[in-house]
């Protein structure tokens, strides 16, 4: 884990798959996906508008309507004070001023962020980006079979890169050209995803994880809640090898 001082606060953050609980990693990935696909700031609003125009210009009306729904969800996030980027940071926060951070509900995360009184989003963004990069690198080294191949994987990798470069932009780096390439690539990989509602990515993601967790628990007689990322994916890999 990593300890950081910020504005009078002491932060202890998860930064390894050997200590990060799998359910926190699941919450991290979900919030990163929401940040990449929905967002909650002026930059996201501008991005949605640009993507809607691109789909319309390409004659992809259905895709434009889905993107419009995501744009509306972005506005809802802004009104409700939901920031998936900052929520992702809290998913990696083990302790704040010596106190364990255990409540990862929407309200619990908001309370944690209120205690920190975050004014400098770029500092927090850089902390999260650094930890997330290390986690993904470790995961790809340890479990390469779980990170290649499918169209779905390429889509999520593109979303991951989208997040990384937009976080770099928040940190002041000039990455507009790369962001443009990534977003154009997303158009070619797969149709835009529906995030909200009973058939949206958020619900599907949660159900998929719970189904996989149940299989792991049953097969190995464990409780997923007690597993870190390495332990969980080790068992998932074993399940895949049995097929």
KEKE-3310 file (N, C-alpha, C; in steps of 0.2 Angstrom, whole numbers, plus 5000, padded with zeros to 4 digits):
npx = (5004:5001:5006:5001:5002:4990:4984:4984:4978:4980:4983:4980:4983:4977:4988:4991:4988:4989:4985:4973:4956:4945:4932:4932:4940:4932:4922:4930:4933:4920:4916:4926:4923:4910:4915:4922:4913:4901:4904:4906:4907:4911:4919:4915:4902:4904:4911:4902:4892:4900:4902:4889:4886:4896:4891:4879:4883:4889:4878:4873:4861:4854:4865:4868:4857:4858:4870:4865:4857:4867:4873:4862:4862:4875:4872:4863:4871:4880:4870:4867:4878:4887:4902:4911:4925:4931:4924:4931:4943:4941:4938:4950:4955:4961:4963:4958:4966:4969:4958:4948:4941:4927:4914:4907:4896:4885:4882:4891:4903:4902:4902:4915:4922:4918:4924:4937:4937:4940:4948:4958:4957:4966:4977:4972:4967:4979:4985:4976:4977:4990:4990:4981:4986:4997:4991:4984:4994:5001:4990:4989:5002:5002:4990:4989:4981:4968:4966:4966:4960:4944:4931:4924:4934:4943:4935:4933:4947:4949:4941:4947:4959:4954:4950:4963:4970:4961:4962:4976:4974:4967:4977:4985:4992:4995:4985:4975:4974:4977:4966:4956:4959:4957:4943:4937:4941:4934:4921:4922:4924:4913:4896:4890:4888:4873:4871:4863:4848:4839:4844:4857:4875:4880:4871:4872:4886:4887:4879:4885:4898:4893:4888:4900:4907:4899:4902:4915:4916:4908:4915:4928:4926:4926:4925:4921:4921:4932:4943:4958:4963:4972:4971:4957:4957:4966:4959:4949:4956:4959:4947:4944:4954:4949:4939)
npy = (4994:5012:5027:5043:5061:5074:5090:5091:5079:5061:5049:5032:5021:5008:4999:4987:4971:4961:4966:4973:4971:4961:4965:4979:4981:4978:4988:4999:4997:4998:5011:5018:5014:5020:5033:5034:5032:5039:5051:5067:5080:5097:5094:5081:5083:5091:5081:5071:5078:5080:5067:5063:5071:5066:5053:5056:5062:5051:5044:5035:5033:5026:5024:5037:5040:5032:5037:5050:5047:5043:5055:5063:5055:5059:5073:5071:5065:5076:5085:5078:5077:5067:5060:5050:5048:5053:5045:5033:5035:5034:5021:5015:5019:5015:5019:5034:5047:5037:5030:5016:5015:5009:5010:5009:5013:5024:5035:5034:5035:5049:5055:5052:5059:5072:5074:5075:5087:5090:5101:5102:5093:5087:5083:5072:5065:5061:5053:5042:5038:5034:5023:5015:5012:5004:4993:4987:4984:4974:4965:4961:4956:4945:4938:4935:4928:4932:4944:4946:4946:4946:4955:4963:4964:4972:4983:4987:4990:5000:5010:5010:5016:5028:5034:5035:5044:5055:5058:5062:5073:5081:5083:5092:5089:5088:5080:5080:5075:5062:5058:5060:5050:5039:5039:5039:5027:5019:5021:5012:5000:4995:4997:5011:5010:5006:5013:5016:5010:4994:4986:4991:4994:4995:4988:4975:4973:4971:4960:4950:4950:4945:4932:4926:4926:4918:4906:4904:4904:4892:4882:4882:4883:4895:4912:4925:4938:4939:4938:4944:4953:4946:4933:4930:4931:4921:4910:4911:4909:4896:4890:4893:4886:4873:4871)
npz = (5000:4998:5006:5007:5009:5010:5010:5024:5027:5029:5018:5014:5002:4991:4980:4974:4966:4975:4988:4986:4988:4979:4977:4978:4968:4957:4959:4957:4943:4938:4940:4933:4920:4920:4921:4909:4899:4902:4911:4920:4919:4912:4901:4898:4894:4882:4875:4873:4865:4854:4849:4846:4835:4827:4825:4819:4807:4801:4798:4807:4815:4826:4834:4837:4845:4856:4861:4864:4875:4884:4886:4892:4904:4909:4912:4922:4932:4935:4940:4951:4958:4957:4954:4944:4942:4954:4963:4959:4964:4978:4979:4979:4991:5006:5020:5028:5037:5047:5049:5043:5027:5023:5018:5003:4996:4986:4994:5005:4999:4995:5007:5012:5002:5005:5018:5014:5007:4994:4983:4973:4960:4951:4958:4965:4955:4948:4958:4958:4945:4944:4953:4948:4935:4939:4945:4934:4926:4933:4934:4920:4918:4927:4923:4908:4899:4902:4898:4884:4867:4864:4856:4865:4875:4868:4867:4880:4883:4875:4881:4893:4889:4885:4897:4903:4895:4896:4909:4909:4902:4911:4920:4914:4902:4884:4875:4865:4852:4853:4860:4851:4841:4849:4852:4839:4836:4845:4839:4828:4834:4841:4844:4853:4871:4881:4897:4908:4917:4917:4908:4906:4905:4919:4927:4921:4922:4936:4938:4931:4937:4950:4946:4942:4954:4962:4956:4958:4972:4974:4968:4974:4987:4994:5000:4991:4995:5004:4996:4988:4973:4966:4971:4967:4953:4950:4953:4944:4933:4934:4933:4920:4913:4915:4906)
capx = (5000:5005:5004:5001:4999:4987:4980:4983:4976:4985:4979:4983:4979:4979:4991:4994:4983:4990:4981:4967:4950:4942:4925:4935:4943:4926:4919:4934:4932:4913:4917:4931:4919:4905:4918:4924:4907:4896:4907:4901:4910:4910:4923:4911:4897:4907:4913:4895:4890:4904:4901:4882:4887:4900:4887:4874:4886:4890:4872:4872:4855:4853:4871:4867:4852:4861:4875:4861:4855:4873:4873:4857:4865:4880:4869:4860:4877:4882:4865:4866:4885:4890:4908:4914:4932:4933:4922:4936:4949:4939:4938:4957:4957:4961:4962:4959:4967:4969:4951:4946:4936:4923:4907:4908:4889:4886:4882:4897:4909:4901:4904:4922:4925:4916:4929:4943:4936:4944:4948:4963:4955:4971:4981:4968:4967:4986:4986:4972:4980:4996:4989:4977:4991:5001:4986:4982:5001:5001:4985:4991:5008:5000:4985:4988:4975:4962:4966:4966:4956:4938:4929:4922:4940:4945:4931:4935:4953:4949:4938:4952:4964:4951:4951:4970:4972:4957:4965:4982:4972:4965:4983:4988:4996:4992:4983:4969:4975:4976:4959:4952:4960:4954:4936:4936:4942:4928:4916:4924:4925:4907:4891:4890:4884:4868:4874:4858:4843:4840:4848:4863:4881:4881:4868:4875:4892:4886:4876:4891:4902:4890:4888:4907:4909:4896:4905:4922:4914:4906:4921:4934:4924:4929:4920:4924:4922:4938:4949:4961:4962:4976:4968:4951:4959:4970:4954:4945:4960:4959:4940:4944:4958:4945:4934)
capy = (5000:5018:5032:5050:5067:5079:5095:5089:5072:5055:5044:5025:5018:5001:5000:4981:4966:4957:4968:4976:4967:4960:4969:4986:4982:4978:4994:5003:4996:5000:5018:5020:5013:5026:5040:5034:5031:5044:5057:5071:5087:5100:5090:5075:5086:5093:5075:5068:5082:5079:5060:5063:5074:5061:5047:5058:5063:5045:5041:5030:5036:5022:5025:5044:5040:5029:5042:5055:5044:5044:5063:5064:5053:5064:5079:5069:5064:5083:5088:5074:5078:5061:5060:5043:5049:5054:5038:5028:5036:5032:5013:5013:5022:5010:5023:5041:5049:5032:5027:5012:5016:5003:5011:5011:5015:5031:5040:5033:5038:5056:5057:5052:5065:5078:5074:5077:5094:5090:5106:5100:5087:5085:5079:5066:5061:5058:5047:5037:5036:5030:5017:5011:5009:4998:4987:4984:4981:4968:4960:4959:4951:4938:4934:4937:4925:4935:4951:4947:4942:4947:4962:4966:4966:4978:4989:4990:4992:5007:5014:5011:5021:5034:5037:5037:5050:5061:5060:5065:5080:5085:5084:5097:5086:5090:5074:5080:5071:5055:5056:5060:5044:5033:5040:5037:5019:5017:5021:5007:4994:4993:5002:5014:5006:5009:5012:5016:5006:4987:4982:4995:4991:4995:4982:4969:4972:4969:4953:4946:4948:4941:4926:4923:4925:4912:4900:4904:4902:4885:4878:4882:4883:4901:4918:4930:4944:4938:4937:4950:4953:4940:4927:4929:4929:4914:4905:4912:4906:4889:4888:4893:4880:4867:4871)
capz = (5000:4998:5010:5004:5013:5006:5013:5031:5028:5028:5014:5013:4996:4988:4974:4971:4966:4981:4994:4984:4988:4972:4976:4977:4961:4954:4960:4953:4936:4936:4940:4928:4914:4920:4919:4902:4895:4904:4914:4925:4919:4906:4896:4896:4890:4876:4871:4871:4859:4848:4847:4843:4829:4822:4823:4814:4801:4798:4796:4812:4819:4832:4839:4840:4850:4862:4864:4867:4882:4889:4887:4897:4910:4911:4915:4928:4936:4936:4944:4958:4962:4956:4950:4944:4943:4961:4966:4958:4969:4985:4979:4981:4998:5012:5026:5028:5043:5051:5049:5038:5022:5021:5015:4996:4993:4984:5000:5009:4995:4995:5014:5012:4998:5009:5023:5012:5005:4988:4978:4968:4957:4947:4962:4967:4948:4947:4963:4956:4938:4945:4956:4943:4930:4942:4946:4927:4923:4937:4931:4913:4919:4930:4920:4901:4896:4904:4895:4877:4862:4861:4854:4871:4878:4864:4869:4887:4883:4872:4886:4898:4887:4885:4904:4905:4892:4898:4916:4908:4900:4917:4923:4910:4896:4878:4872:4861:4846:4855:4862:4845:4838:4853:4851:4833:4836:4848:4834:4823:4837:4844:4845:4860:4876:4886:4904:4913:4916:4919:4903:4905:4907:4926:4930:4918:4925:4943:4938:4928:4943:4955:4944:4942:4961:4964:4953:4961:4979:4974:4965:4978:4994:4997:5000:4987:4999:5007:4991:4984:4966:4963:4973:4964:4946:4950:4953:4938:4928:4935:4930:4912:4911:4916:4901)
cpx = (5004:5002:5006:4999:4996:4983:4979:4980:4981:4981:4983:4979:4982:4982:4994:4988:4984:4987:4974:4961:4947:4936:4927:4937:4937:4922:4923:4933:4925:4913:4921:4927:4913:4909:4920:4918:4902:4900:4903:4904:4909:4913:4919:4905:4899:4909:4907:4892:4894:4903:4894:4883:4891:4895:4881:4877:4888:4884:4870:4867:4854:4859:4870:4862:4854:4866:4871:4859:4861:4874:4869:4859:4870:4877:4866:4866:4879:4877:4865:4873:4888:4896:4912:4922:4934:4930:4927:4941:4947:4939:4945:4959:4956:4959:4962:4960:4967:4963:4950:4941:4933:4916:4908:4901:4890:4886:4888:4903:4908:4903:4912:4925:4924:4922:4935:4943:4941:4943:4953:4962:4961:4976:4978:4968:4973:4987:4982:4975:4986:4995:4985:4981:4995:4997:4985:4989:5002:4997:4987:4997:5006:4995:4984:4983:4968:4961:4967:4960:4949:4936:4927:4928:4943:4941:4933:4942:4953:4946:4943:4957:4961:4951:4958:4972:4968:4960:4972:4980:4971:4972:4988:4992:4992:4991:4977:4969:4974:4969:4955:4953:4956:4946:4933:4936:4936:4922:4916:4923:4918:4902:4892:4886:4879:4871:4869:4853:4844:4844:4855:4869:4882:4877:4870:4882:4892:4884:4881:4896:4900:4890:4895:4909:4906:4899:4912:4921:4912:4911:4926:4932:4927:4923:4924:4925:4929:4944:4951:4960:4966:4973:4961:4953:4963:4964:4950:4949:4960:4952:4941:4948:4954:4940:4937)
cpy = (5006:5023:5039:5055:5072:5084:5093:5082:5067:5050:5037:5022:5011:5003:4993:4976:4961:4959:4971:4971:4967:4964:4976:4986:4982:4985:5000:5003:4999:5008:5021:5019:5019:5032:5040:5035:5037:5051:5061:5078:5090:5097:5084:5078:5088:5086:5071:5072:5081:5072:5060:5066:5069:5055:5050:5059:5057:5041:5035:5033:5033:5024:5032:5044:5037:5034:5048:5053:5045:5051:5065:5062:5057:5070:5077:5068:5071:5086:5085:5074:5071:5061:5054:5043:5049:5048:5033:5029:5033:5024:5011:5016:5017:5014:5030:5044:5043:5028:5023:5015:5010:5004:5014:5012:5022:5036:5040:5036:5046:5059:5057:5058:5072:5079:5077:5084:5095:5097:5105:5093:5083:5081:5072:5061:5058:5052:5041:5034:5032:5023:5012:5008:5003:4992:4984:4981:4974:4963:4957:4954:4945:4934:4936:4934:4929:4942:4952:4944:4945:4954:4966:4968:4972:4984:4992:4992:4999:5012:5016:5017:5028:5038:5039:5043:5056:5063:5064:5073:5084:5087:5090:5095:5087:5083:5074:5076:5064:5053:5056:5053:5038:5033:5038:5029:5016:5016:5014:5000:4991:4998:5005:5010:5010:5008:5012:5011:4998:4983:4986:4991:4991:4989:4975:4968:4969:4962:4948:4944:4944:4933:4922:4922:4919:4906:4899:4901:4894:4880:4877:4883:4889:4906:4923:4937:4944:4938:4944:4949:4947:4934:4925:4927:4923:4909:4905:4908:4899:4886:4888:4888:4873:4866:4867)
cpz = (5000:5002:5007:5009:5008:5010:5021:5032:5026:5024:5013:5007:4994:4982:4971:4971:4972:4987:4992:4984:4981:4972:4976:4970:4956:4954:4956:4946:4933:4935:4935:4921:4914:4918:4912:4897:4896:4906:4918:4925:4913:4900:4893:4892:4883:4871:4869:4865:4853:4845:4844:4836:4824:4820:4818:4807:4797:4796:4801:4817:4826:4837:4842:4845:4857:4865:4867:4874:4887:4890:4892:4904:4913:4915:4922:4934:4939:4941:4951:4961:4962:4951:4950:4945:4950:4965:4965:4963:4976:4985:4980:4987:5003:5019:5025:5035:5049:5052:5043:5034:5020:5017:5008:4992:4991:4989:5004:5005:4995:5002:5015:5008:5002:5015:5021:5009:4999:4984:4972:4965:4954:4951:4963:4960:4947:4952:4960:4949:4940:4948:4952:4937:4933:4943:4939:4925:4927:4935:4925:4913:4922:4927:4913:4897:4897:4901:4888:4873:4860:4860:4860:4875:4875:4866:4875:4887:4880:4877:4892:4896:4886:4892:4905:4902:4894:4905:4914:4906:4906:4921:4919:4904:4890:4874:4868:4855:4847:4857:4856:4842:4842:4852:4844:4832:4839:4843:4829:4827:4839:4844:4852:4865:4880:4893:4909:4912:4918:4914:4902:4907:4915:4929:4927:4921:4932:4943:4936:4933:4948:4953:4944:4949:4964:4962:4957:4969:4979:4973:4970:4985:4997:4997:4997:4990:5003:5003:4989:4977:4963:4965:4969:4956:4945:4950:4947:4932:4928:4932:4923:4910:4911:4910:4895)
residu = (UNK:UNK:UNK:UNK:UNK:UNK:UNK:UNK:UNK:UNK:UNK:UNK:UNK:UNK:UNK:UNK:UNK:UNK:UNK:UNK:UNK:UNK:UNK:UNK:UNK:UNK:UNK:UNK:UNK:UNK:UNK:UNK:UNK:UNK:UNK:UNK:UNK:UNK:UNK:UNK:UNK:UNK:UNK:UNK:UNK:UNK:UNK:UNK:UNK:UNK:UNK:UNK:UNK:UNK:UNK:UNK:UNK:UNK:UNK:UNK:UNK:UNK:UNK:UNK:UNK:UNK:UNK:UNK:UNK:UNK:UNK:UNK:UNK:UNK:UNK:UNK:UNK:UNK:UNK:UNK:UNK:UNK:UNK:UNK:UNK:UNK:UNK:UNK:UNK:UNK:UNK:UNK:UNK:UNK:UNK:UNK:UNK:UNK:UNK:UNK:UNK:UNK:UNK:UNK:UNK:UNK:UNK:UNK:UNK:UNK:UNK:UNK:UNK:UNK:UNK:UNK:UNK:UNK:UNK:UNK:UNK:UNK:UNK:UNK:UNK:UNK:UNK:UNK:UNK:UNK:UNK:UNK:UNK:UNK:UNK:UNK:UNK:UNK:UNK:UNK:UNK:UNK:UNK:UNK:UNK:UNK:UNK:UNK:UNK:UNK:UNK:UNK:UNK:UNK:UNK:UNK:UNK:UNK:UNK:UNK:UNK:UNK:UNK:UNK:UNK:UNK:UNK:UNK:UNK:UNK:UNK:UNK:UNK:UNK:UNK:UNK:UNK:UNK:UNK:UNK:UNK:UNK:UNK:UNK:UNK:UNK:UNK:UNK:UNK:UNK:UNK:UNK:UNK:UNK:UNK:UNK:UNK:UNK:UNK:UNK:UNK:UNK:UNK:UNK:UNK:UNK:UNK:UNK:UNK:UNK:UNK:UNK:UNK:UNK:UNK:UNK:UNK:UNK:UNK:UNK:UNK:UNK:UNK:UNK:UNK:UNK:UNK:UNK:UNK:UNK:UNK:UNK:UNK:UNK:UNK:UNK:UNK:UNK:UNK:UNK:UNK:UNK:UNK)
# end
